[in-house]
Amino acid sequence: MRILGLDYGSKRIGVAVCDELGMTAQGLATITRKNRRHDLEEIAGFIRTYNVDKIVIGYPIRLDGTEGIQCEKVGKFASLLESTFSLPVIKWDETLSTKEAEEILIRANMRRDKRKNIVDRVAASLILQGYLDSQESHKKSQ
């Protein structure tokens, strides 16, 4: 089962995919948002290429556990993905994933201009990996 991970933002969408065993996530691309049709076409290409069965989208819950306006935007986009692709879409807590991705890239001594181009796909891979890890630990506890 292949799962697509998305880090949805107002300007860019980070994209990641897991391996066929559902164990590891890898960043694929960053979609520069133009309009809904363009965004969906780009995502459709990844779904076809990787034969995706499920989508995990980062859900930006605030540190205090509440949902803000960005959660509403992500929720609407998740519903659009479900209806467009007829795939299950899982909203996954992405708290601080972009900050964590930025820190990883800084530790790797990546220049600021290069970080901007890949931070979203790294964040998408962190979101997806978090989901995959939770599924693995859920399997072990059964």
FIFI-961139 format. One record per residue: residue number from 1; residue in one letter; y, x, z of N, C-alpha, C in turn. Coordinates in nm, 2 decimals, always signed. Example, Ala and Ser with C-alpha at 12.3 -4.5 7.8 and 13.67 -1.06 7.14 Angstrom:
# FIFI-961139
<1, A, <-0.57, +1.32, +0.78>, <-0.45, +1.23, +0.78>, <-0.33, +1.32, +0.78>>
<2, S, <-0.22, +1.28, +0.71>, <-0.11, +1.37, +0.71>, <+0.00, +1.29, +0.79>>
# end
This chain:
# FIFI-961139
<1, M, <-0.12, +0.08, +0.00>, <+0.00, +0.00, +0.00>, <+0.12, +0.09, +0.00>>
<2, R, <+0.21, +0.07, -0.10>, <+0.34, +0.14, -0.10>, <+0.45, +0.06, -0.05>>
<3, I, <+0.53, +0.12, +0.03>, <+0.64, +0.05, +0.09>, <+0.77, +0.12, +0.05>>
<4, L, <+0.87, +0.04, +0.01>, <+1.00, +0.09, -0.02>, <+1.09, +0.08, +0.10>>
<5, G, <+1.16, +0.19, +0.13>, <+1.26, +0.19, +0.24>, <+1.40, +0.19, +0.18>>
<6, L, <+1.49, +0.11, +0.24>, <+1.63, +0.10, +0.19>, <+1.73, +0.12, +0.31>>
<7, D, <+1.83, +0.20, +0.28>, <+1.94, +0.21, +0.38>, <+2.06, +0.14, +0.30>>
<8, Y, <+2.09, +0.02, +0.34>, <+2.19, -0.06, +0.26>, <+2.33, -0.04, +0.32>>
<9, G, <+2.42, +0.00, +0.23>, <+2.56, +0.02, +0.27>, <+2.65, -0.05, +0.17>>
<10, S, <+2.78, -0.05, +0.20>, <+2.87, -0.11, +0.11>, <+2.90, -0.04, -0.01>>
<11, K, <+2.88, +0.10, -0.01>, <+2.90, +0.18, -0.13>, <+2.78, +0.23, -0.19>>
<12, R, <+2.68, +0.26, -0.11>, <+2.55, +0.32, -0.16>, <+2.43, +0.26, -0.09>>
<13, I, <+2.32, +0.27, -0.16>, <+2.19, +0.23, -0.10>, <+2.10, +0.35, -0.11>>
<14, G, <+2.05, +0.39, +0.00>, <+1.95, +0.50, +0.01>, <+1.82, +0.44, -0.02>>
<15, V, <+1.73, +0.51, -0.09>, <+1.60, +0.46, -0.13>, <+1.49, +0.57, -0.09>>
<16, A, <+1.39, +0.52, -0.03>, <+1.27, +0.61, +0.01>, <+1.15, +0.53, -0.02>>
<17, V, <+1.04, +0.60, -0.03>, <+0.91, +0.54, -0.05>, <+0.80, +0.61, +0.03>>
<18, C, <+0.70, +0.54, +0.07>, <+0.59, +0.61, +0.14>, <+0.48, +0.65, +0.05>>
<19, D, <+0.39, +0.74, +0.10>, <+0.27, +0.78, +0.02>, <+0.18, +0.66, +0.02>>
<20, E, <+0.07, +0.67, -0.06>, <-0.02, +0.56, -0.08>, <-0.10, +0.52, +0.04>>
<21, L, <-0.11, +0.62, +0.14>, <-0.18, +0.59, +0.26>, <-0.09, +0.53, +0.37>>
<22, G, <+0.04, +0.52, +0.34>, <+0.14, +0.46, +0.43>, <+0.16, +0.55, +0.55>>
<23, M, <+0.16, +0.68, +0.54>, <+0.17, +0.77, +0.65>, <+0.31, +0.84, +0.65>>
<24, T, <+0.36, +0.88, +0.53>, <+0.48, +0.96, +0.53>, <+0.58, +0.90, +0.43>>
<25, A, <+0.71, +0.91, +0.47>, <+0.82, +0.86, +0.39>, <+0.89, +0.98, +0.32>>
<26, Q, <+0.93, +0.96, +0.20>, <+1.01, +1.06, +0.13>, <+1.13, +0.99, +0.06>>
<27, G, <+1.24, +1.06, +0.08>, <+1.36, +1.01, +0.01>, <+1.35, +1.02, -0.14>>
<28, L, <+1.40, +0.92, -0.21>, <+1.39, +0.92, -0.36>, <+1.52, +0.93, -0.42>>
<29, A, <+1.62, +0.85, -0.39>, <+1.74, +0.84, -0.46>, <+1.85, +0.77, -0.38>>
<30, T, <+1.97, +0.78, -0.43>, <+2.08, +0.71, -0.37>, <+2.14, +0.63, -0.49>>
<31, I, <+2.14, +0.50, -0.47>, <+2.20, +0.41, -0.57>, <+2.35, +0.39, -0.54>>
<32, T, <+2.43, +0.42, -0.63>, <+2.58, +0.39, -0.61>, <+2.60, +0.25, -0.65>>
<33, R, <+2.64, +0.17, -0.56>, <+2.65, +0.03, -0.58>, <+2.77, -0.01, -0.68>>
<34, K, <+2.74, -0.10, -0.77>, <+2.83, -0.14, -0.87>, <+2.85, -0.29, -0.86>>
<35, N, <+2.74, -0.36, -0.87>, <+2.74, -0.51, -0.86>, <+2.60, -0.55, -0.82>>
<36, R, <+2.58, -0.68, -0.79>, <+2.45, -0.72, -0.74>, <+2.34, -0.70, -0.85>>
<37, R, <+2.37, -0.74, -0.97>, <+2.28, -0.72, -1.08>, <+2.23, -0.58, -1.10>>
<38, H, <+2.33, -0.49, -1.10>, <+2.29, -0.34, -1.12>, <+2.21, -0.30, -1.00>>
<39, D, <+2.25, -0.33, -0.88>, <+2.17, -0.29, -0.76>, <+2.03, -0.34, -0.77>>
<40, L, <+2.01, -0.47, -0.80>, <+1.87, -0.52, -0.81>, <+1.79, -0.46, -0.93>>
<41, E, <+1.86, -0.43, -1.04>, <+1.78, -0.36, -1.15>, <+1.74, -0.22, -1.10>>
<42, E, <+1.82, -0.15, -1.03>, <+1.78, -0.02, -0.98>, <+1.66, -0.03, -0.89>>
<43, I, <+1.67, -0.12, -0.80>, <+1.56, -0.14, -0.70>, <+1.43, -0.19, -0.77>>
<44, A, <+1.45, -0.28, -0.87>, <+1.33, -0.32, -0.95>, <+1.26, -0.21, -1.02>>
<45, G, <+1.34, -0.11, -1.06>, <+1.28, +0.01, -1.13>, <+1.19, +0.08, -1.03>>
<46, F, <+1.23, +0.10, -0.90>, <+1.15, +0.17, -0.80>, <+1.03, +0.09, -0.77>>
<47, I, <+1.04, -0.05, -0.76>, <+0.93, -0.13, -0.73>, <+0.82, -0.12, -0.83>>
<48, R, <+0.86, -0.12, -0.96>, <+0.77, -0.11, -1.07>, <+0.70, +0.03, -1.07>>
<49, T, <+0.78, +0.14, -1.06>, <+0.73, +0.27, -1.07>, <+0.63, +0.30, -0.96>>
<50, Y, <+0.66, +0.26, -0.84>, <+0.57, +0.29, -0.73>, <+0.48, +0.18, -0.69>>
<51, N, <+0.48, +0.07, -0.76>, <+0.39, -0.04, -0.73>, <+0.40, -0.09, -0.59>>
<52, V, <+0.53, -0.12, -0.55>, <+0.56, -0.15, -0.41>, <+0.51, -0.28, -0.37>>
<53, D, <+0.45, -0.29, -0.25>, <+0.40, -0.42, -0.19>, <+0.49, -0.48, -0.08>>
<54, K, <+0.58, -0.40, -0.03>, <+0.67, -0.44, +0.08>, <+0.79, -0.36, +0.08>>
<55, I, <+0.90, -0.42, +0.14>, <+1.03, -0.35, +0.15>, <+1.07, -0.35, +0.30>>
<56, V, <+1.11, -0.23, +0.34>, <+1.17, -0.22, +0.48>, <+1.32, -0.18, +0.46>>
<57, I, <+1.40, -0.26, +0.52>, <+1.55, -0.24, +0.50>, <+1.61, -0.22, +0.64>>
<58, G, <+1.69, -0.12, +0.65>, <+1.76, -0.08, +0.78>, <+1.84, -0.20, +0.83>>
<59, Y, <+1.83, -0.23, +0.95>, <+1.90, -0.34, +1.01>, <+1.99, -0.28, +1.13>>
<60, P, <+2.12, -0.28, +1.10>, <+2.21, -0.21, +1.19>, <+2.25, -0.28, +1.33>>
<61, I, <+2.15, -0.28, +1.41>, <+2.18, -0.35, +1.55>, <+2.27, -0.25, +1.62>>
<62, R, <+2.37, -0.31, +1.69>, <+2.46, -0.23, +1.77>, <+2.39, -0.16, +1.89>>
<63, L, <+2.45, -0.06, +1.95>, <+2.39, +0.01, +2.06>, <+2.37, -0.08, +2.18>>
<64, D, <+2.45, -0.19, +2.19>, <+2.43, -0.28, +2.30>, <+2.33, -0.39, +2.27>>
<65, G, <+2.26, -0.38, +2.15>, <+2.16, -0.47, +2.12>, <+2.21, -0.60, +2.04>>
<66, T, <+2.34, -0.61, +2.02>, <+2.39, -0.73, +1.95>, <+2.39, -0.70, +1.80>>
<67, E, <+2.40, -0.81, +1.73>, <+2.41, -0.80, +1.58>, <+2.56, -0.83, +1.54>>
<68, G, <+2.61, -0.74, +1.46>, <+2.74, -0.75, +1.41>, <+2.75, -0.81, +1.27>>
<69, I, <+2.87, -0.80, +1.21>, <+2.89, -0.85, +1.07>, <+2.80, -0.78, +0.97>>
<70, Q, <+2.77, -0.65, +0.99>, <+2.69, -0.57, +0.89>, <+2.54, -0.63, +0.90>>
<71, C, <+2.50, -0.67, +1.01>, <+2.36, -0.74, +1.02>, <+2.36, -0.86, +0.93>>
<72, E, <+2.47, -0.94, +0.93>, <+2.47, -1.06, +0.85>, <+2.46, -1.02, +0.70>>
<73, K, <+2.54, -0.91, +0.66>, <+2.53, -0.87, +0.52>, <+2.39, -0.82, +0.48>>
<74, V, <+2.33, -0.74, +0.57>, <+2.20, -0.69, +0.54>, <+2.10, -0.81, +0.54>>
<75, G, <+2.11, -0.90, +0.62>, <+2.03, -1.02, +0.62>, <+2.03, -1.10, +0.49>>
<76, K, <+2.16, -1.12, +0.44>, <+2.17, -1.18, +0.31>, <+2.11, -1.10, +0.20>>
<77, F, <+2.13, -0.97, +0.20>, <+2.07, -0.89, +0.10>, <+1.92, -0.89, +0.11>>
<78, A, <+1.86, -0.89, +0.23>, <+1.72, -0.90, +0.25>, <+1.66, -1.03, +0.19>>
<79, S, <+1.73, -1.14, +0.21>, <+1.69, -1.27, +0.16>, <+1.69, -1.26, +0.01>>
<80, L, <+1.79, -1.20, -0.05>, <+1.81, -1.19, -0.19>, <+1.69, -1.11, -0.25>>
<81, L, <+1.65, -1.00, -0.18>, <+1.54, -0.91, -0.22>, <+1.41, -1.00, -0.22>>
<82, E, <+1.39, -1.07, -0.11>, <+1.27, -1.15, -0.10>, <+1.26, -1.25, -0.21>>
<83, S, <+1.37, -1.32, -0.24>, <+1.36, -1.43, -0.34>, <+1.35, -1.37, -0.49>>
<84, T, <+1.41, -1.25, -0.51>, <+1.41, -1.19, -0.64>, <+1.28, -1.13, -0.67>>
<85, F, <+1.22, -1.06, -0.57>, <+1.10, -0.98, -0.60>, <+0.97, -1.04, -0.55>>
<86, S, <+0.98, -1.15, -0.47>, <+0.86, -1.21, -0.41>, <+0.78, -1.12, -0.33>>
<87, L, <+0.85, -1.03, -0.26>, <+0.78, -0.93, -0.17>, <+0.83, -0.96, -0.03>>
<88, P, <+0.75, -0.92, +0.07>, <+0.80, -0.93, +0.21>, <+0.90, -0.82, +0.24>>
<89, V, <+1.01, -0.86, +0.30>, <+1.12, -0.77, +0.34>, <+1.13, -0.77, +0.49>>
<90, I, <+1.11, -0.65, +0.55>, <+1.11, -0.63, +0.69>, <+1.24, -0.57, +0.73>>
<91, K, <+1.32, -0.63, +0.82>, <+1.44, -0.57, +0.87>, <+1.40, -0.48, +0.99>>
<92, W, <+1.44, -0.36, +0.98>, <+1.40, -0.26, +1.08>, <+1.52, -0.19, +1.14>>
<93, D, <+1.52, -0.19, +1.28>, <+1.64, -0.13, +1.35>, <+1.66, +0.01, +1.30>>
<94, E, <+1.79, +0.03, +1.25>, <+1.83, +0.16, +1.19>, <+1.93, +0.23, +1.28>>
<95, T, <+1.94, +0.19, +1.40>, <+2.05, +0.24, +1.49>, <+2.05, +0.39, +1.48>>
<96, L, <+2.17, +0.45, +1.44>, <+2.20, +0.59, +1.44>, <+2.12, +0.67, +1.33>>
<97, S, <+2.05, +0.60, +1.24>, <+1.97, +0.67, +1.13>, <+2.06, +0.75, +1.04>>
<98, T, <+2.18, +0.70, +1.01>, <+2.27, +0.78, +0.92>, <+2.32, +0.90, +1.00>>
<99, K, <+2.35, +0.88, +1.13>, <+2.40, +1.00, +1.21>, <+2.29, +1.10, +1.22>>
<100, E, <+2.17, +1.06, +1.25>, <+2.05, +1.15, +1.26>, <+2.03, +1.22, +1.12>>
<101, A, <+2.04, +1.15, +1.01>, <+2.03, +1.21, +0.88>, <+2.13, +1.32, +0.86>>
<102, E, <+2.26, +1.29, +0.90>, <+2.37, +1.38, +0.89>, <+2.34, +1.51, +0.97>>
<103, E, <+2.29, +1.49, +1.09>, <+2.26, +1.60, +1.18>, <+2.15, +1.69, +1.12>>
<104, I, <+2.05, +1.63, +1.06>, <+1.94, +1.70, +1.00>, <+1.99, +1.79, +0.89>>
<105, L, <+2.08, +1.74, +0.81>, <+2.14, +1.81, +0.69>, <+2.23, +1.92, +0.74>>
<106, I, <+2.30, +1.90, +0.85>, <+2.39, +2.00, +0.90>, <+2.31, +2.12, +0.95>>
<107, R, <+2.20, +2.08, +1.03>, <+2.11, +2.19, +1.08>, <+2.05, +2.27, +0.96>>
<108, A, <+2.03, +2.21, +0.85>, <+1.98, +2.27, +0.73>, <+2.08, +2.35, +0.66>>
<109, N, <+2.20, +2.36, +0.72>, <+2.32, +2.43, +0.66>, <+2.36, +2.38, +0.52>>
<110, M, <+2.35, +2.25, +0.50>, <+2.39, +2.19, +0.38>, <+2.54, +2.17, +0.38>>
<111, R, <+2.61, +2.20, +0.27>, <+2.75, +2.18, +0.26>, <+2.79, +2.03, +0.26>>
<112, R, <+2.90, +2.00, +0.31>, <+2.95, +1.87, +0.33>, <+2.94, +1.79, +0.19>>
<113, D, <+2.99, +1.85, +0.08>, <+2.98, +1.77, -0.04>, <+2.84, +1.74, -0.09>>
<114, K, <+2.75, +1.83, -0.06>, <+2.61, +1.80, -0.10>, <+2.55, +1.70, +0.00>>
<115, R, <+2.58, +1.70, +0.13>, <+2.53, +1.61, +0.23>, <+2.57, +1.46, +0.19>>
<116, K, <+2.69, +1.45, +0.14>, <+2.74, +1.31, +0.10>, <+2.64, +1.25, +0.00>>
<117, N, <+2.59, +1.33, -0.09>, <+2.51, +1.28, -0.20>, <+2.37, +1.24, -0.16>>
<118, I, <+2.32, +1.30, -0.05>, <+2.18, +1.27, -0.01>, <+2.16, +1.21, +0.12>>
<119, V, <+2.27, +1.19, +0.20>, <+2.25, +1.14, +0.34>, <+2.19, +1.00, +0.34>>
<120, D, <+2.22, +0.92, +0.24>, <+2.17, +0.78, +0.24>, <+2.02, +0.78, +0.21>>
<121, R, <+1.97, +0.87, +0.13>, <+1.83, +0.87, +0.10>, <+1.75, +0.93, +0.22>>
<122, V, <+1.81, +1.03, +0.29>, <+1.75, +1.08, +0.41>, <+1.74, +0.97, +0.52>>
<123, A, <+1.85, +0.89, +0.53>, <+1.85, +0.78, +0.63>, <+1.75, +0.68, +0.59>>
<124, A, <+1.73, +0.65, +0.46>, <+1.63, +0.56, +0.42>, <+1.49, +0.61, +0.46>>
<125, S, <+1.47, +0.74, +0.44>, <+1.34, +0.79, +0.48>, <+1.31, +0.79, +0.63>>
<126, L, <+1.42, +0.81, +0.71>, <+1.41, +0.80, +0.85>, <+1.37, +0.65, +0.89>>
<127, I, <+1.44, +0.56, +0.83>, <+1.41, +0.42, +0.86>, <+1.27, +0.38, +0.83>>
<128, L, <+1.23, +0.42, +0.71>, <+1.09, +0.39, +0.67>, <+0.99, +0.46, +0.75>>
<129, Q, <+1.01, +0.59, +0.79>, <+0.92, +0.66, +0.87>, <+0.91, +0.60, +1.01>>
<130, G, <+1.02, +0.55, +1.06>, <+1.02, +0.48, +1.19>, <+0.93, +0.36, +1.18>>
<131, Y, <+0.94, +0.29, +1.08>, <+0.85, +0.17, +1.06>, <+0.71, +0.21, +1.05>>
<132, L, <+0.68, +0.31, +0.96>, <+0.54, +0.36, +0.94>, <+0.48, +0.41, +1.08>>
<133, D, <+0.56, +0.48, +1.15>, <+0.51, +0.53, +1.28>, <+0.48, +0.42, +1.38>>
<134, S, <+0.56, +0.31, +1.37>, <+0.53, +0.20, +1.46>, <+0.40, +0.13, +1.42>>
<135, Q, <+0.38, +0.12, +1.29>, <+0.26, +0.05, +1.25>, <+0.13, +0.13, +1.29>>
<136, E, <+0.14, +0.27, +1.28>, <+0.03, +0.36, +1.31>, <+0.00, +0.34, +1.46>>
<137, S, <+0.11, +0.34, +1.55>, <+0.08, +0.33, +1.69>, <+0.03, +0.19, +1.73>>
<138, H, <+0.07, +0.09, +1.65>, <+0.02, -0.04, +1.67>, <-0.13, -0.05, +1.64>>
<139, K, <-0.17, +0.02, +1.53>, <-0.31, +0.02, +1.50>, <-0.39, +0.09, +1.61>>
<140, K, <-0.34, +0.20, +1.66>, <-0.41, +0.28, +1.77>, <-0.43, +0.20, +1.89>>
<141, S, <-0.33, +0.11, +1.92>, <-0.33, +0.04, +2.05>, <-0.43, -0.09, +2.04>>
<142, Q, <-0.48, -0.12, +1.92>, <-0.57, -0.23, +1.91>, <-0.71, -0.20, +1.93>>
# end
